[in-house]
Amino acid sequence: MKIVAIMGSPRRNGNSEILLHTFLSARPQGSSLTVLVPSEMHLEFCRGCRFCERMGSCVIRDDMETVYPLLCEADRVVVSAPVFFYGFPAHLKALIDRTQPLWARRYLLREVMPPKKGFLLAVGATRGQRLFEGVVLTTRYFFDAFGCTYENGLFFRGFDVKGSIADCSQCLRDVEEAGKSFLCG
Ligand SMILES: Cc1cc2nc3c(=O)[nH]c(=O)nc-3n(C[C@H](O)[C@H](O)[C@H](O)COP(=O)(O)O)c2cc1C
């Protein structure tokens, strides 16, 4: 099984990274794992030029060249990220916008993509009921661009201090359990 994990926070060893590693801890032996950290990659912003709509590829040459095949060939994709202004941090959003060539290949050029399953882990500092609506919608349509079904998500409110999620043992148990069923199911 090929697993692609995207750590969407620019803050290393923070809440998103702890959630992600906990989720991945139960991954099956023999599975392959690639962890992407968009804030540490060379990723330019989508220029909206629409070249990909005709050609199915991007004009920009950067680290996305390695991301496209990883996403297309994955069996499971997991995103773990904080909420920034009710959306994703810009580095992760840049990666997502750059998957437009995959959307074009799927929906305009009618390429059949093998099915995959996706999961979202998200954390925010506040407690509003609608806190995760933006990131859930973005994730659903990000996943859909490369034939990945949004299976489920786990959401954590009220965590702001770096690493404070580690003090919530119930949160980590829930995440480990969810990881087990998502990655081993
Ligand atoms: C630029 C920025 C914007 C943020 N926007 C929100 C927000 O809209 N809602 C919220 O609840 N928390 C917001 N936060 C708080 C983070 O979501 C929170 O601190 C989270 O635990 C950080 O996770 P990390 O440790 O993985 O980076 C924001 C933090 C930053 C730095």
The ligand as a MOL file (V3000), in Angstrom:
LIG
                    3D

  0  0  0     0  0            999 V3000
M  V30 BEGIN CTAB
M  V30 COUNTS 31 33 0 0 0
M  V30 BEGIN ATOM
M  V30 1 C -1.8320 32.8620 10.5100 0
M  V30 2 C -2.6790 32.0820 11.4600 0
M  V30 3 C -4.0500 32.0660 11.2820 0
M  V30 4 C -4.8690 31.3410 12.1400 0
M  V30 5 N -6.2130 31.3300 11.9340 0
M  V30 6 C -7.0170 30.6350 12.7790 0
M  V30 7 C -8.4320 30.6130 12.5910 0
M  V30 8 O -8.9800 31.2030 11.6640 0
M  V30 9 N -9.1840 29.9060 13.4660 0
M  V30 10 C -8.6250 29.2180 14.5280 0
M  V30 11 O -9.3570 28.6030 15.3000 0
M  V30 12 N -7.2650 29.1940 14.6970 0
M  V30 13 C -6.4620 29.8650 13.8630 0
M  V30 14 N -5.0920 29.8620 14.0440 0
M  V30 15 C -4.5070 29.0180 15.1220 0
M  V30 16 C -3.9870 27.6550 14.6260 0
M  V30 17 O -4.9600 26.9830 13.8700 0
M  V30 18 C -3.5970 26.8040 15.8390 0
M  V30 19 O -2.5890 27.4620 16.5760 0
M  V30 20 C -3.1210 25.4220 15.4860 0
M  V30 21 O -3.0580 24.6250 16.6610 0
M  V30 22 C -1.7270 25.4420 14.8470 0
M  V30 23 O -1.3620 24.1400 14.4770 0
M  V30 24 P 0.1730 23.7500 14.1830 0
M  V30 25 O 0.8350 23.6470 15.5440 0
M  V30 26 O 0.0970 22.4520 13.4900 0
M  V30 27 O 0.7420 24.8380 13.3400 0
M  V30 28 C -4.2660 30.5910 13.2020 0
M  V30 29 C -2.8800 30.6090 13.3860 0
M  V30 30 C -2.0750 31.3490 12.5230 0
M  V30 31 C -0.5770 31.3660 12.7370 0
M  V30 END ATOM
M  V30 BEGIN BOND
M  V30 1 1 1 2
M  V30 2 1 2 3
M  V30 3 2 2 30
M  V30 4 2 3 4
M  V30 5 1 4 5
M  V30 6 1 4 28
M  V30 7 2 5 6
M  V30 8 1 6 7
M  V30 9 1 6 13
M  V30 10 2 7 8
M  V30 11 1 7 9
M  V30 12 1 9 10
M  V30 13 2 10 11
M  V30 14 1 10 12
M  V30 15 2 12 13
M  V30 16 1 13 14
M  V30 17 1 14 15
M  V30 18 1 14 28
M  V30 19 1 15 16
M  V30 20 1 16 17
M  V30 21 1 16 18
M  V30 22 1 18 19
M  V30 23 1 18 20
M  V30 24 1 20 21
M  V30 25 1 20 22
M  V30 26 1 22 23
M  V30 27 1 23 24
M  V30 28 2 24 25
M  V30 29 1 24 26
M  V30 30 1 24 27
M  V30 31 2 28 29
M  V30 32 1 29 30
M  V30 33 1 30 31
M  V30 END BOND
M  V30 END CTAB
M  END
